Structure formats: C-alpha cells, structure tokens
Amino acid sequence: MSDESKMPYAKAFWELIVYQRARELQGKVFEMTKMFPRDVVHSLTDQIRRSSRSIGAQIAEAWAKREYVKHFASKLSDAQAENFETQHWLIAATDAQYWARGDSALLFDLCNRIGRMLTRMSDRADEFCAALQAITLREDSAAWFSNTIDPFSSKD
C-alpha cells in the first residue's frame, strides 16, 4: 500500500499538502523580498508577492469548485499559471542579483514540487470531485410549499 493511499481525506482546502506548500512558498517569498531595494517595490516585489500568494488562493477556489470537474481543473490550471509566474519572478530577482542563486534555487525547487502536485491533482480531478458528485442536495418539503396557497390570489 502506497503512502498516498494511506493519506486521510482532506475535508478543507487548508488540509491539502499542496496548499500548505503554497503557504510555505508565499511566506518565504515575503521574507526574502524584504531585502529588495526600495526602487523595485512596485515592480518586482509586488509582482512576486502577488503571484506567490495567488497560488494558494487559486487552490482554495478550486476546492470550492469541486462540484464540476472542469471548473476544478480550470482553477488548478490558474494555480499552476501563478506558480509559473512566480518562477519567472524568481529568475528575474536572481538575474538582478537581489538574492543568491542558492536561495532562489530553494524557492524554485518548492515551486517545482507545488507544480508536480498541481499536475497530479489536475490529472485526477475526477477523484477529488467524486465525493461531491455522490451527494445530492435535497430540501425537505416545507410548510410554505402548499397547494392550498396561491401566492397570486388576493385575500383581503
């Protein structure tokens, strides 16, 4: 039995390992960008912080869209796009020598791990959505649903 099959079912998006890794990435990006020069705050700093934060946000949105496999997969694709954008900004920061290659390599590796997880989730989107598809929401018959009441009649 693989480790994957032993893993408990996630009841909320924040229990997903990929979401936890995305939070780790955004925290490290935030800390490391504190040392960027002030003149790149609005260009590079804001961009890399925004894209790294958006990965987790897109995962959360995907979780909310599990009712439909294609919507779920689409939001995972958006998370992957933000992950790739973050990688671009990591390369740009390294090229500009705002931090050491070794520090960038650690973050880039974390992005790659997140990317692999997102790809696996997308490839198995139907499995993530299956539990919701098995649930049918039904309302109990309410007292206000009565054949004897005509909402359009005038009862003065």
Long-range contacts (C-beta under 8 A, 24 or more apart in sequence): 9-131, 12-63, 13-59, 13-60, 13-62, 13-63, 13-64, 14-60, 16-59, 16-63, 17-117, 18-59, 18-114, 18-117, 18-118, 18-121, 19-56, 19-59, 19-60, 21-110, 21-113, 21-114, 21-117, 22-52, 22-55, 22-56, 22-59, 22-79, 22-114, 23-56, 24-110, 25-52, 25-55, 25-86, 25-107, 25-110, 25-111, 25-114, 26-52, 26-53, 26-55, 26-56, 28-106, 28-107, 28-110, 29-86, 29-107, 32-99, 32-103, 32-107, 33-93, 35-98, 35-99, 36-93, 36-98, 37-98, 40-96, 40-98, 44-89, 44-92, 44-93, 44-96, 44-98, 47-85, 47-89, 48-86, 48-89, 48-90, 48-93, 51-82, 51-85, 51-86, 51-89, 52-82, 52-86, 54-79, 54-82, 55-79, 55-82, 55-83, 55-86, 55-114, 58-82, 59-118, 62-121, 66-128, 66-129, 66-131, 66-132, 67-129, 67-132, 67-133, 68-129, 69-125, 69-126, 69-129, 72-125, 72-128, 72-129, 73-122, 73-125, 76-118, 76-121, 76-122, 76-125, 77-122, 79-118, 80-115, 80-118, 80-119, 80-122, 83-111, 83-114, 83-115, 83-118, 84-115, 86-111, 87-111
